[in-house]
Structure formats: C-alpha cells, structure tokens
C-alpha cells in the first residue's frame, strides 16, 4: 500500500462479497495499482443480486436478469478502474461459507500470486456476507501457503492483508491505521461508481467520505508533503504487522 511496498510487478487481489463493494471501498486503491502498471484483480463472490439490487427487483426483473445486470455493471466499473474481475456466483443474503468456495479462492491465490490483498472487515453487524467473505479470503490465504495443499501452482508467500472501510465503520470496530492518497485517481473511482446505477444513493456518500479521509490524511501526513487542498483518501486497517528496517 505504501510506496516502499509497491513494485511495477505487483499484483493486487480484492475479495469482494458483492458486485459493488470493491468500487465503494477500494476503488482508489485499485486504480492506483493499475496506474502503476500492476495487475489488479477483483473477485466478486456474488452479484449482490438479492440484497443490493432493490431497484431492479422493483422494476420486475427476474433473478437471472438481475444477475446479468449486476455482472455488466461490475464489469464496467472494474474496467474503469483498470482491473480484471472474476465472478464466482456464490449467491448473497446469505453468502454461505463453504470449503468449495475457499478452494476456488486458494486456486486464485496460487494463480495470481498477489503481493497485496484487500477484503472486508471481520465484523459487520449490518451485513453478514461481508465478514463471511473476509473469513474465506483469510482461510484461503493460509491454505494457499501450504505446500501440501492440493491445488495447482507454487505455494503462496505472505502478502499483507488490508481490510477496507465498511459502510458503518463505528459499528464494525473499524479504526483505520492506513490512509491512502487517491487524489490522482479519484476521477476514475467516481467514474466506476457511476457504472453502478443500482446503488446511485452511494455515489455522493463515498465522494464525501473520500473528502473526509483526505482531510485526515493531510492532518496525519505533516506539513511538508505539499498535499493538494482537495486531497481524497481511502482508509484501511492492516491485519498483519508491517515488516520494515526503518520507522517512518
């Protein structure tokens, strides 16, 4: 996530419970990785067809039609950010944890060899699909490291994991310890958000949140970095300790 951790050969993996989550919560991080020439891959465990597509249901669409709508929207959003997207169509509300899904994620870890992983927080009393996705993402990461696990590819290293910001951070015990400057790519994030008309009410919410996190970023960065007045930010929590030879 920091400049010292990124390389032009990096690989970012985002594990998203629903088709829209990755845009609101990590669109800036994805666009930044892509702008550096890194591979950015989003895995959508579901389309959010039952819990996050109220407008389409009210319009009378069938379940399969809604899945197709959401797939197209998420694909367009990923393209706007510079990412590729994989859909596992595991269903939502509820997203049921299974060894089969974990195995699919293990195989993706082995295939993509991510250098950074982003996913949901482990606590979210408003949406059980989000912590379910996080638990499977973390379990798969551990299994992908095991040389004896039966999946193609070499054992995974130890990519750092960052939890992205939930919609209700206070109720999810979310205390950010990483603030990411996404100013240079925020226009791409906004474009990606606008690819999701099924959740149009989120566009301004996450624009305003980026402004607030930008203010906090400037306050914590110190006076000498020359950050723009209109700095935009995203917040994350790092799961594992940072390994470094220098405190900064």
C-alpha positions, 0 to 999 in steps of 0.5 A: 500500500505504501510506496516502499511496498509497491513494485511495477510487478505487483499484483493486487487481489480484492475479495469482494462479497458483492458486485459493488463493494470493491468500487465503494471501498477500494476503488482508489486503491485499485486504480492506483495499482493499475496506474502503476502498471500492476495487475489488479484483480477483483473477485466478486463472490456474488452479484449482490443480486438479492440484497443490493439490487432493490431497484431492479427487483422493483422494476420486475426483473427476474433473478437471472436478469438481475444477475446479468445486470449486476455482472455488466455493471461490475464489469464496467466499473472494474474496467474503469478502474483498470482491473480484471474481475472474476465472478464466482456466483456464490449467491448473497443474503446469505453468502454461505461459507463453504470449503468449495468456495475457499478452494476456488479462492486458494486456486486464485491465490496460487494463480495470481500470486498477489503481493497485496490483498484487500477484503472486508472487515471481520465484523459487520453487524449490518451485513453478514456476507461481508465478514463471511467473505473476509473469513474465506479470503483469510482461510484461503490465504493460509491454505494457499501457503501450504505446500501440501495443499492440493491445488495447482501452482507454487505455494503462496508467500505472505502478502499483507492483508488490508481490510477496507472501510465498511459502510458503518465503520463505528459499528464494525470496530473499524479504526483505520491505521492506513490512509491512502492518497487517491487524489490522482485517481479519484476521477476514475473511482467516481467514474466506476461508481457511476457504472453502478446505477443500482446503488446511485444513493452511494455515489455522493456518500463515498465522494464525501467520505473520500473528502473526509479521509483526505482531510485526515490524511493531510492532518496525519501526513505533516506539513511538508508533503505539499498535499493538494487542498482537495486531497481524497483518501481511502482508509484501511486497517492492516491485519498483519504487522508491517515488516520494515528496517526503518520507522517512518 
